[in-house]
Amino acid sequence: MCQQIKTEKVILANGEQIYYRESGKGPVLVLLHGNMTSSFHLEEFIKSISSGVRVIAPDMRGFGLSSYKQPISSLNELSDDVADLLNQLNVEHYAIAGWSTGGGVAMQHCIDHREKVSQLVLMSSIGITGYPIKSNGGQGDYLKSKQAILDDPMFAPVFSAFENNDKAFVRGLWDMVVYNHKKPAAETYELLIDDVLTQVNLADIYFSLSVFNLSDDSNGVIHGNSQIHKFKTPTLILHGDDDLVIPVGTALNTHRELKECGELVSLKTYPNSGHSLFIDQIQDISHQVLTFIK
């Protein structure tokens, strides 16, 4: 039976208004969206799993319906927002799942609030060394500041598209690198593109991804903080073999690093699947997630 999805709002202690989608009953799963998206992009997945769990899926600060009063410079701030949201909802124990950028926020959250988190699911997620960006389409030096990211010729058309609400450019980009296998239904696709363009913090997110590094080593932008050794959460990693945004090697590396730290971690990769497993493999990832967290 399909559960109804409701949209609610809380005002955090820092003044940000955070909207969230909620559906279902049972064990709580906090579900975090990726860059250039919001919880709206996860609605079909929410419907597919909310018969077995209570899903809470926020629009993170600067995305979707949520506000962006205070700019961020790290994923820690988004993790803190999630903690405040859950505190206001009186949720004390939960699993957490993150797609893409949301996976980084979820990993940070597991370190900061590990006593509350029962399981972690990483779906097409960034790795423990973040998402450092090289200039010149990956051929140049690492971009080490927000301004360097803003000035990079590769990103200029993307930032311009967001400033000018250029739906055609964004749809072409998503056709090429996100929906490189299956595509959403036509009537849904336009709404998804509209949702992409609600984001107001694109450069801040790219910078925050580049300075996220839980490892012992440098990622080219910043030396790791070694917080990976504080990680104590059983983890499931799901990743497409043909992911053009975050290569499957990232998932393999995260799996290896967590195992070396003695964590309980499992990995499943999907052939003929790209960055959006919610489109390419929704039935199987729904089964995998429900089986893992229940």
Backbone torsions as a table, in degrees:
resi	resn	phi	psi	omega
1	MET	NA	130.4	-178.2
2	CYS	-77.3	125.2	180.0
3	GLN	-84.1	145.0	177.4
4	GLN	-71.6	140.7	175.8
5	ILE	-101.9	125.0	176.4
6	LYS	-111.5	151.8	178.6
7	THR	-113.8	126.3	-178.5
8	GLU	-127.4	175.4	-177.9
9	LYS	-141.1	142.8	168.2
10	VAL	-128.3	156.4	173.3
11	ILE	-108.2	119.1	-176.8
12	LEU	-75.9	167.5	178.4
13	ALA	-60.9	-27.4	179.6
14	ASN	-84.9	3.1	177.4
15	GLY	93.2	-9.0	-179.9
16	GLU	-72.7	139.7	173.2
17	GLN	-93.9	116.0	-177.5
18	ILE	-112.1	118.2	174.4
19	TYR	-90.5	150.2	178.9
20	TYR	-147.9	149.7	172.9
21	ARG	-97.4	141.7	-179.3
22	GLU	-138.7	141.3	179.5
23	SER	-159.2	147.5	172.3
24	GLY	88.3	176.3	178.1
25	LYS	-136.2	158.0	178.3
26	GLY	117.0	-156.3	177.9
27	PRO	-56.9	142.8	-175.5
28	VAL	-85.7	132.6	170.4
29	LEU	-119.1	117.5	173.8
30	VAL	-87.9	125.5	-172.3
31	LEU	-119.6	119.1	-174.2
32	LEU	-110.7	127.0	-179.0
33	HIS	-76.0	176.8	-179.7
34	GLY	-102.4	-173.2	176.0
35	ASN	-66.6	151.4	-179.3
36	MET	59.5	25.0	179.0
37	THR	-143.7	-174.2	170.3
38	SER	-150.1	-172.9	178.8
39	SER	-64.2	-18.7	176.8
40	PHE	-58.9	-37.1	179.3
41	HIS	-64.3	-16.6	-174.8
42	LEU	-103.0	7.9	-172.5
43	GLU	-60.0	-43.4	-178.8
44	GLU	-65.0	-37.3	176.6
45	PHE	-67.1	-42.2	177.9
46	ILE	-57.6	-45.5	179.1
47	LYS	-61.3	-35.2	-174.9
48	SER	-74.5	-19.1	-177.0
49	ILE	-118.4	-10.2	-170.7
50	SER	-78.0	-0.9	171.2
51	SER	-75.7	-14.9	-177.3
52	GLY	-117.5	-14.4	-178.1
53	VAL	-142.8	164.8	171.4
54	ARG	-95.1	113.1	-177.9
55	VAL	-96.5	130.9	172.2
56	ILE	-121.0	114.5	-173.4
57	ALA	-125.5	97.1	-178.6
58	PRO	-78.5	152.1	160.2
59	ASP	-82.4	112.6	-177.8
60	MET	-66.9	162.7	-176.0
61	ARG	-52.1	124.1	178.8
62	GLY	91.9	1.2	-179.0
63	PHE	-121.6	152.8	171.6
64	GLY	56.9	-126.9	-177.8
65	LEU	-88.0	-11.9	-173.6
66	SER	-76.3	158.3	-176.8
67	SER	-82.2	171.2	176.0
68	TYR	-147.1	70.8	-177.8
69	LYS	-82.9	-34.1	-177.6
70	GLN	-120.0	111.9	179.9
71	PRO	-59.8	148.7	179.1
72	ILE	-106.4	159.8	173.7
73	SER	-135.1	9.9	176.6
74	SER	-157.5	159.6	176.8
75	LEU	-73.1	-17.7	178.5
76	ASN	-56.7	-38.4	-177.7
77	GLU	-65.9	-36.5	176.7
78	LEU	-70.4	-35.9	175.1
79	SER	-62.7	-41.4	178.4
80	ASP	-64.6	-38.2	176.5
81	ASP	-59.3	-43.7	179.3
82	VAL	-61.5	-42.3	179.8
83	ALA	-61.7	-42.8	179.3
84	ASP	-65.1	-43.9	177.5
85	LEU	-55.8	-50.1	-176.7
86	LEU	-66.9	-35.1	176.1
87	ASN	-61.4	-42.5	179.2
88	GLN	-68.0	-26.6	178.1
89	LEU	-89.6	2.6	179.8
90	ASN	58.9	37.2	176.5
91	VAL	-98.3	115.8	-173.6
92	GLU	-105.6	-20.3	-175.6
93	HIS	-143.1	130.5	-171.6
94	TYR	-164.3	158.7	165.3
95	ALA	-93.2	158.9	179.4
96	ILE	-136.1	139.2	179.2
97	ALA	-131.2	143.4	179.5
98	GLY	-137.7	136.6	176.0
99	TRP	-101.1	126.3	172.0
100	SER	59.2	-118.0	176.1
101	THR	-57.3	-37.6	178.7
102	GLY	-58.9	-27.8	176.3
103	GLY	-65.5	-37.6	176.8
104	GLY	-65.6	-43.2	176.9
105	VAL	-61.5	-41.4	179.9
106	ALA	-65.3	-41.4	177.0
107	MET	-61.2	-45.3	178.3
108	GLN	-61.5	-38.9	179.8
109	HIS	-64.4	-37.6	178.8
110	CYS	-65.2	-30.0	176.9
111	ILE	-76.9	-44.6	-176.5
112	ASP	-73.5	-27.9	-173.0
113	HIS	-135.5	42.0	-171.8
114	ARG	-64.3	-22.6	-179.8
115	GLU	-71.6	-15.8	-177.7
116	LYS	-103.0	-18.9	-171.5
117	VAL	-97.6	124.3	-177.2
118	SER	-87.1	-40.5	-179.1
119	GLN	-147.2	157.3	176.5
120	LEU	-126.1	135.0	172.7
121	VAL	-120.3	125.8	177.1
122	LEU	-109.0	116.9	-177.5
123	MET	-115.8	114.0	-179.0
124	SER	50.6	43.9	-167.3
125	SER	-92.7	154.9	166.4
126	ILE	-61.7	163.9	-178.2
127	GLY	-97.6	-171.6	-176.2
128	ILE	-72.6	-14.0	175.8
129	THR	-102.5	19.3	173.4
130	GLY	72.2	-147.9	-176.0
131	TYR	-139.6	68.3	178.7
132	PRO	-67.2	146.0	-173.0
133	ILE	-119.9	131.7	174.4
134	LYS	-97.7	148.9	178.1
135	SER	-72.4	171.2	172.9
136	ASN	58.7	41.6	178.6
137	GLY	65.4	30.0	178.2
138	GLY	93.5	2.5	-176.7
139	GLN	-100.2	-13.4	-174.9
140	GLY	-104.1	-153.2	-179.2
141	ASP	-80.3	162.1	176.9
142	TYR	-67.7	142.2	177.3
143	LEU	-87.5	116.2	-168.3
144	LYS	-109.5	9.9	177.5
145	SER	-147.9	161.5	175.9
146	LYS	-60.9	-39.3	-178.5
147	GLN	-65.8	-39.0	178.0
148	ALA	-62.2	-37.5	177.3
149	ILE	-66.3	-45.0	179.7
150	LEU	-62.4	-33.2	-176.2
151	ASP	-86.5	-10.6	-174.7
152	ASP	-70.2	129.8	-177.4
153	PRO	-59.0	-30.4	-179.6
154	MET	-65.4	-35.3	-176.9
155	PHE	-88.1	-18.2	-175.2
156	ALA	-52.8	-46.2	179.8
157	PRO	-64.5	-31.6	179.9
158	VAL	-69.2	-48.3	178.9
159	PHE	-62.4	-37.9	178.5
160	SER	-63.5	-40.4	179.7
161	ALA	-62.7	-39.3	178.9
162	PHE	-69.1	-40.0	-179.8
163	GLU	-65.9	-34.3	-174.3
164	ASN	-103.3	8.9	179.3
165	ASN	52.9	46.5	-175.5
166	ASP	-85.5	89.1	-176.4
167	LYS	-65.6	-36.6	-178.5
168	ALA	-62.8	-42.4	178.9
169	PHE	-63.8	-46.9	-177.3
170	VAL	-63.6	-41.7	179.4
171	ARG	-64.0	-40.3	176.5
172	GLY	-61.6	-39.8	178.1
173	LEU	-63.9	-44.8	-178.9
174	TRP	-69.4	-37.1	175.2
175	ASP	-58.1	-38.5	-173.4
176	MET	-79.2	-45.0	-169.4
177	VAL	-114.3	-18.5	-178.9
178	VAL	-106.2	-54.6	179.6
179	TYR	-96.8	55.5	-178.6
180	ASN	-82.1	-0.5	171.7
181	HIS	-120.6	-95.4	177.5
182	LYS	-85.4	154.8	178.0
183	LYS	-120.9	154.6	177.6
184	PRO	-64.3	162.7	173.8
185	ALA	-58.9	145.3	-173.5
186	ALA	-55.6	-41.2	-177.0
187	GLU	-69.0	-22.1	179.3
188	THR	-89.4	-31.2	-170.9
189	TYR	-58.7	-45.3	-178.8
190	GLU	-61.0	-38.8	178.2
191	LEU	-66.8	-36.1	178.0
192	LEU	-66.2	-40.2	177.8
193	ILE	-65.7	-40.4	174.8
194	ASP	-57.4	-40.6	-179.5
195	ASP	-66.5	-39.4	177.1
196	VAL	-52.8	-44.0	-172.5
197	LEU	-79.2	2.7	173.4
198	THR	-78.1	-16.5	-176.4
199	GLN	-66.4	136.7	-177.6
200	VAL	-120.8	7.9	-173.2
201	ASN	-131.3	35.3	-170.4
202	LEU	-58.6	-49.3	-179.2
203	ALA	-65.0	-38.1	179.2
204	ASP	-63.9	-37.5	179.1
205	ILE	-69.3	-44.6	178.0
206	TYR	-58.5	-42.2	178.4
207	PHE	-65.6	-44.1	179.8
208	SER	-61.0	-36.7	176.4
209	LEU	-66.1	-35.4	-176.6
210	SER	-73.8	-25.2	-179.2
211	VAL	-102.3	10.4	173.3
212	PHE	-86.4	117.0	-177.6
213	ASN	-156.4	102.0	-178.1
214	LEU	-88.7	-1.3	-171.8
215	SER	-84.9	-175.4	175.7
216	ASP	-92.3	-3.2	-171.4
217	ASP	-120.5	169.6	175.6
218	SER	-78.2	145.7	173.0
219	ASN	-101.8	10.1	-178.9
220	GLY	100.4	-23.5	177.8
221	VAL	-108.7	-41.3	-175.9
222	ILE	-148.4	147.9	176.6
223	HIS	-76.3	143.7	-178.0
224	GLY	-63.8	152.5	179.4
225	ASN	-95.2	2.4	176.6
226	SER	62.1	18.9	179.8
227	GLN	-71.0	-10.7	176.3
228	ILE	-55.9	-28.7	-178.9
229	HIS	-74.6	-10.6	175.7
230	LYS	-92.5	-4.1	-174.4
231	PHE	-74.9	126.9	-175.6
232	LYS	-137.9	30.2	-172.3
233	THR	-113.5	125.0	174.0
234	PRO	-55.4	135.4	-168.3
235	THR	-132.3	139.6	171.7
236	LEU	-116.6	128.1	-179.7
237	ILE	-113.4	126.2	178.4
238	LEU	-123.2	129.6	-173.2
239	HIS	-153.9	142.0	176.8
240	GLY	-83.5	139.1	179.1
241	ASP	-64.5	-27.4	-176.7
242	ASP	-107.4	30.2	178.7
243	ASP	-68.9	118.1	-178.9
244	LEU	-93.3	-9.8	178.7
245	VAL	-90.9	-50.2	177.9
246	ILE	-127.4	104.8	-174.9
247	PRO	-58.0	149.9	-178.2
248	VAL	-60.0	-23.6	175.7
249	GLY	-58.6	-28.5	176.6
250	THR	-62.8	-44.4	178.5
251	ALA	-64.4	-40.8	178.5
252	LEU	-62.2	-40.0	179.3
253	ASN	-67.6	-43.6	177.9
254	THR	-60.3	-43.1	178.1
255	HIS	-59.2	-46.5	-179.3
256	ARG	-64.1	-46.0	-177.7
257	GLU	-63.5	-41.6	179.9
258	LEU	-68.3	-38.7	177.1
259	LYS	-63.9	-39.3	179.4
260	GLU	-65.8	-25.3	176.3
261	CYS	-85.6	2.4	176.6
262	GLY	84.9	17.7	-177.4
263	GLU	-85.3	156.0	172.4
264	LEU	-83.4	107.7	-174.0
265	VAL	-142.1	137.4	176.6
266	SER	-129.3	155.3	-174.2
267	LEU	-134.4	135.0	170.5
268	LYS	-131.8	126.5	176.8
269	THR	-110.7	154.7	-172.9
270	TYR	-122.9	118.4	173.5
271	PRO	-68.5	155.8	178.3
272	ASN	54.6	38.2	-179.6
273	SER	-139.6	141.7	-177.5
274	GLY	-106.9	-143.7	-173.2
275	HIS	-76.6	-23.3	-178.2
276	SER	-104.1	84.4	176.3
277	LEU	-65.4	-19.0	177.4
278	PHE	-68.0	-20.5	174.9
279	ILE	-98.6	-46.0	-171.7
280	ASP	-76.9	-33.5	-170.7
281	GLN	-141.6	39.7	-169.8
282	ILE	-61.4	-38.7	-178.6
283	GLN	-65.4	-44.0	-176.9
284	ASP	-73.3	-41.7	-178.9
285	ILE	-68.2	-31.2	175.1
286	SER	-62.1	-45.3	177.9
287	HIS	-62.4	-46.0	-178.9
288	GLN	-60.3	-45.1	-177.5
289	VAL	-67.1	-46.6	-179.8
290	LEU	-63.3	-40.6	179.0
291	THR	-64.1	-38.9	-175.7
292	PHE	-71.6	-39.8	-171.0
293	ILE	-96.9	-8.3	-176.3
294	LYS	-96.6	NA	NA
